[in-house]
Each structure stands twice: as C-alpha cells, then as structure tokens.
Amino acid sequence: MKTRLLGFGVLVVVGLIIGHFTSAGRNDAGEITKSGDVSATEVQVGDCFDDLPQLSTEDSTFTSVHAVPCSESHHWQAFHQENAVGDSYSEANIASTADDICNAATQTLINNMSSIKFDAFQNAQLTYFTPTYKSWTVHGDRSFQCLIGNDTESYFTSVFE
C-alpha cells in the first residue's frame, strides 16, 4: 500500500513539474512572457499563438493553444473578447453571434490602427473561438474571442503596439 501511494505521489509531482515547464508564463500585466500551453478558457486579449488547433470537423474542440510572447514569431493574436448573453445554445446562433461580435470589433481595431500597423497586418485573416455546447450549458461559458493573423505569415509584434 505504501508503495502504491509513493508511486502515485511521484506521478503527481512529475505531472506538476511537466505542467510547469509546458505552461505559458505571464507577467503581472497578464502578458505572455514564456512560451507554453494556455487553456482555451484562459485565453486573454493580446495573447499570441504559434498556430491555431487543427480541427478535423466543424464540431471538433480543443482544450489548449500554444502561446508565445508577441515579440516572437507567431501567426495569430486574440484582439477582442466579449461575453454573449442568452440561455439557449444553437450552432446557427453561435456562428451569427461570433460574426456580429468580431465584425464590430474588427472595425474598431482597423479604425485605431496606425498606417504602419495596418500595412503589417494587411494580409491578416480573421477567425474566432466560440463556446462549445458543453461549455455553454455545463460551465456557463459565453466567451467569444476574436483572432487576427494568418497561417502562412509570421508576425513579430502585437496588433496593439
């Protein structure tokens, strides 16, 4: 029995150590300062990512993304986050709500960009992270995150700088 408990304890410690070294680090302002994994539910405005999760179907989900400091090579950045209201979940409403939220946020972003920043992001595309049925109904997740970037282009700055 002691051997099993000791073995379990060692596994927990090893798991915590691995988690520490693979998790992204943030400074006091919440900015990513060390590359690593960030839970999908902990993505913040300003976070930059190497790549988006490759989803096999429209119904696919993911639990984390690989975040990097925005001064390092990255393809995507979260530029807006907003919580939707409502109790019912439907695929059509989720897509429509995400389009409405992110289109409005994109207009605001473009209107506030310098011409230099606009040129740097001229080939960028827009996408978003949305709640899943389970996160909406079980966890009350109403968060929509708007993203700017491009799978084939690398950026070395934040869209906000």
KEKE-3310 file (N, C-alpha, C; in steps of 0.2 Angstrom, whole numbers, plus 5000, padded with zeros to 4 digits):
npx = (5004:5010:5019:5011:5005:5016:5021:5010:5011:5024:5020:5011:5019:5028:5020:5015:5027:5030:5019:5022:5033:5028:5018:5012:5020:5015:5017:5015:5006:4998:5003:5010:5025:5033:5034:5022:5009:4992:4976:4961:4951:4957:4962:4967:4964:4976:4985:4996:4999:5007:5001:4984:4973:4972:4958:4948:4934:4920:4913:4923:4933:4945:4957:4968:4980:4995:5004:5014:5026:5022:5032:5040:5040:5025:5008:4995:4984:4974:4962:4951:4938:4922:4908:4893:4875:4861:4852:4849:4858:4863:4870:4869:4865:4877:4887:4882:4882:4896:4900:4894:4899:4914:4915:4911:4921:4932:4931:4933:4946:4953:4950:4958:4971:4988:4995:5006:5005:4993:4998:5007:4999:4991:4988:4982:4970:4954:4947:4938:4936:4924:4911:4908:4895:4894:4903:4895:4882:4885:4896:4893:4899:4901:4910:4917:4931:4940:4951:4966:4976:4987:4989:5000:5009:5021:5022:5029:5026:5014:4997:4992:5002)
npy = (4994:5006:5008:5009:5022:5030:5029:5034:5047:5051:5051:5062:5073:5073:5075:5089:5095:5094:5100:5113:5117:5116:5125:5141:5157:5171:5189:5202:5210:5202:5198:5186:5179:5169:5155:5143:5131:5137:5136:5134:5141:5151:5160:5177:5194:5200:5189:5179:5167:5152:5143:5139:5127:5112:5107:5093:5092:5103:5102:5099:5100:5109:5110:5118:5130:5134:5147:5161:5174:5190:5197:5187:5176:5173:5167:5171:5182:5186:5198:5203:5201:5195:5193:5184:5186:5176:5161:5150:5138:5136:5130:5139:5151:5153:5155:5166:5176:5176:5181:5194:5200:5199:5206:5219:5222:5221:5232:5242:5240:5242:5255:5261:5258:5262:5268:5261:5249:5244:5241:5231:5221:5219:5207:5199:5187:5184:5176:5166:5160:5150:5146:5129:5117:5110:5118:5129:5125:5117:5124:5137:5145:5159:5166:5174:5174:5185:5183:5188:5186:5174:5159:5157:5167:5176:5185:5198:5206:5214:5217:5228:5237)
npz = (5000:5004:4994:4983:4986:4987:4974:4967:4972:4967:4953:4953:4957:4946:4936:4939:4938:4924:4919:4924:4916:4903:4902:4898:4903:4912:4915:4928:4922:4914:4902:4890:4894:4893:4882:4880:4884:4885:4893:4884:4889:4896:4888:4884:4879:4868:4869:4860:4847:4841:4831:4826:4833:4824:4818:4814:4811:4810:4822:4830:4845:4856:4869:4873:4868:4860:4866:4864:4867:4861:4854:4848:4834:4828:4823:4825:4835:4849:4849:4853:4866:4871:4880:4877:4878:4884:4885:4878:4867:4851:4835:4824:4830:4838:4828:4821:4831:4834:4822:4822:4834:4831:4819:4822:4831:4824:4815:4824:4828:4816:4814:4824:4821:4816:4801:4798:4806:4800:4787:4791:4794:4784:4776:4784:4792:4798:4812:4825:4842:4849:4862:4866:4865:4877:4885:4886:4891:4903:4909:4909:4900:4890:4882:4868:4857:4847:4833:4825:4811:4802:4794:4786:4787:4797:4812:4822:4831:4842:4837:4844:4847)
capx = (5000:5014:5022:5007:5004:5023:5021:5005:5014:5029:5017:5008:5025:5031:5014:5016:5034:5029:5014:5026:5038:5025:5013:5015:5021:5013:5019:5010:5001:4995:5006:5014:5032:5036:5030:5019:5001:4987:4970:4957:4946:4961:4965:4966:4965:4983:4988:4998:4999:5011:4996:4978:4972:4970:4952:4946:4927:4917:4911:4929:4935:4952:4957:4973:4984:5002:5005:5021:5027:5020:5038:5042:5037:5018:5003:4988:4983:4967:4962:4944:4934:4916:4903:4887:4870:4856:4852:4849:4863:4862:4876:4867:4866:4884:4891:4879:4884:4903:4901:4892:4904:4920:4915:4911:4927:4937:4930:4936:4953:4956:4950:4963:4977:4992:4996:5012:5002:4989:5002:5010:4993:4986:4986:4979:4963:4950:4943:4936:4935:4917:4909:4905:4888:4896:4905:4889:4877:4888:4900:4891:4904:4898:4915:4919:4937:4941:4958:4968:4983:4987:4993:5007:5013:5023:5022:5034:5023:5007:4992:4990:5008)
capy = (5000:5012:5008:5012:5029:5033:5029:5039:5054:5053:5053:5069:5078:5073:5079:5096:5098:5094:5106:5120:5118:5117:5130:5148:5161:5178:5194:5205:5214:5197:5197:5180:5181:5162:5151:5137:5130:5140:5133:5138:5145:5156:5165:5183:5198:5201:5183:5177:5160:5149:5141:5138:5120:5109:5103:5089:5094:5109:5100:5097:5105:5109:5112:5122:5133:5136:5154:5164:5182:5193:5199:5181:5174:5170:5168:5173:5185:5187:5205:5205:5196:5198:5188:5184:5184:5172:5155:5144:5137:5133:5131:5145:5157:5154:5157:5173:5180:5177:5186:5201:5202:5200:5211:5226:5223:5222:5239:5247:5238:5245:5262:5263:5256:5267:5266:5256:5243:5242:5238:5225:5216:5219:5200:5195:5185:5185:5170:5167:5154:5151:5141:5123:5116:5108:5123:5134:5123:5115:5128:5144:5149:5164:5170:5174:5178:5187:5182:5191:5183:5171:5153:5157:5173:5177:5192:5199:5212:5214:5221:5234:5241)
capz = (5000:5004:4988:4978:4987:4985:4966:4965:4974:4962:4947:4954:4957:4939:4932:4941:4935:4917:4918:4925:4911:4897:4903:4897:4909:4911:4919:4932:4917:4911:4895:4889:4894:4892:4878:4883:4883:4888:4892:4879:4894:4899:4883:4885:4874:4867:4868:4853:4846:4835:4826:4828:4833:4818:4819:4809:4808:4812:4828:4834:4850:4858:4876:4874:4862:4861:4866:4863:4868:4854:4851:4845:4829:4829:4817:4827:4841:4851:4849:4857:4869:4873:4883:4874:4883:4882:4889:4873:4863:4844:4831:4820:4834:4840:4822:4820:4837:4833:4816:4824:4839:4828:4814:4825:4835:4818:4813:4829:4828:4810:4814:4829:4819:4813:4794:4798:4808:4795:4782:4793:4795:4778:4773:4790:4791:4805:4815:4832:4846:4852:4867:4864:4868:4884:4889:4887:4895:4909:4913:4908:4896:4885:4879:4861:4856:4840:4832:4819:4809:4795:4795:4782:4788:4804:4814:4827:4835:4844:4833:4848:4848)
cpx = (5004:5017:5018:5006:5011:5023:5016:5008:5019:5026:5014:5014:5027:5026:5015:5022:5033:5025:5018:5030:5034:5020:5016:5015:5018:5016:5014:5004:4997:4997:5010:5021:5036:5032:5028:5012:4997:4980:4965:4952:4950:4964:4963:4967:4973:4987:4990:5000:5003:5006:4990:4977:4970:4964:4949:4939:4925:4915:4917:4930:4943:4952:4963:4976:4991:5004:5012:5021:5025:5027:5042:5038:5030:5014:4997:4988:4976:4967:4955:4941:4928:4911:4896:4881:4865:4857:4852:4855:4861:4868:4875:4868:4873:4888:4888:4882:4892:4904:4900:4897:4911:4920:4915:4918:4933:4937:4934:4943:4956:4955:4955:4970:4981:4992:5001:5009:4997:4992:5005:5005:4988:4984:4983:4972:4960:4947:4941:4936:4928:4916:4907:4898:4889:4898:4899:4884:4879:4892:4898:4895:4900:4903:4917:4926:4938:4949:4960:4975:4982:4992:5000:5011:5015:5023:5026:5032:5016:5003:4991:4996:5008)
cpy = (5006:5013:5011:5020:5033:5034:5034:5046:5056:5055:5060:5074:5078:5077:5087:5099:5099:5100:5113:5121:5119:5122:5137:5152:5168:5183:5197:5208:5208:5195:5190:5182:5174:5158:5145:5136:5134:5137:5137:5143:5151:5161:5172:5188:5200:5195:5182:5170:5158:5148:5140:5130:5118:5105:5099:5090:5100:5108:5099:5103:5104:5111:5117:5125:5134:5143:5156:5171:5185:5196:5193:5179:5170:5171:5171:5177:5186:5195:5208:5199:5199:5192:5189:5183:5179:5165:5149:5144:5134:5135:5138:5151:5159:5157:5165:5178:5181:5182:5193:5204:5204:5205:5218:5227:5224:5229:5244:5246:5242:5252:5265:5261:5262:5264:5260:5249:5240:5238:5231:5219:5216:5212:5196:5193:5185:5178:5171:5160:5156:5146:5135:5122:5114:5114:5129:5131:5120:5120:5136:5148:5153:5168:5168:5178:5179:5186:5185:5187:5179:5165:5153:5163:5174:5184:5192:5204:5211:5219:5228:5239:5247)
cpz = (5000:4998:4983:4980:4985:4977:4964:4966:4969:4955:4947:4953:4950:4935:4933:4938:4928:4915:4919:4919:4904:4897:4901:4903:4907:4916:4923:4928:4913:4904:4895:4889:4892:4887:4881:4881:4887:4887:4888:4883:4897:4894:4884:4879:4874:4867:4861:4853:4840:4830:4830:4828:4826:4820:4813:4806:4812:4820:4833:4840:4852:4865:4877:4867:4864:4861:4867:4865:4861:4851:4847:4839:4831:4823:4819:4834:4843:4852:4852:4860:4872:4875:4879:4880:4880:4885:4884:4869:4856:4840:4827:4824:4836:4834:4821:4825:4836:4828:4818:4829:4835:4823:4817:4828:4829:4816:4818:4829:4822:4811:4819:4827:4815:4806:4794:4801:4803:4790:4784:4793:4789:4775:4779:4789:4798:4806:4822:4835:4849:4857:4863:4867:4876:4888:4891:4892:4902:4913:4912:4904:4890:4881:4872:4860:4849:4839:4825:4817:4803:4796:4791:4783:4796:4806:4820:4832:4837:4839:4837:4848:4842)
residu = (MET:LYS:THR:ARG:LEU:LEU:GLY:PHE:GLY:VAL:LEU:VAL:VAL:VAL:GLY:LEU:ILE:ILE:GLY:HIS:PHE:THR:SER:ALA:GLY:ARG:ASN:ASP:ALA:GLY:GLU:ILE:THR:LYS:SER:GLY:ASP:VAL:SER:ALA:THR:GLU:VAL:GLN:VAL:GLY:ASP:CYS:PHE:ASP:ASP:LEU:PRO:GLN:LEU:SER:THR:GLU:ASP:SER:THR:PHE:THR:SER:VAL:HIS:ALA:VAL:PRO:CYS:SER:GLU:SER:HIS:HIS:TRP:GLN:ALA:PHE:HIS:GLN:GLU:ASN:ALA:VAL:GLY:ASP:SER:TYR:SER:GLU:ALA:ASN:ILE:ALA:SER:THR:ALA:ASP:ASP:ILE:CYS:ASN:ALA:ALA:THR:GLN:THR:LEU:ILE:ASN:ASN:MET:SER:SER:ILE:LYS:PHE:ASP:ALA:PHE:GLN:ASN:ALA:GLN:LEU:THR:TYR:PHE:THR:PRO:THR:TYR:LYS:SER:TRP:THR:VAL:HIS:GLY:ASP:ARG:SER:PHE:GLN:CYS:LEU:ILE:GLY:ASN:ASP:THR:GLU:SER:TYR:PHE:THR:SER:VAL:PHE:GLU)
# end
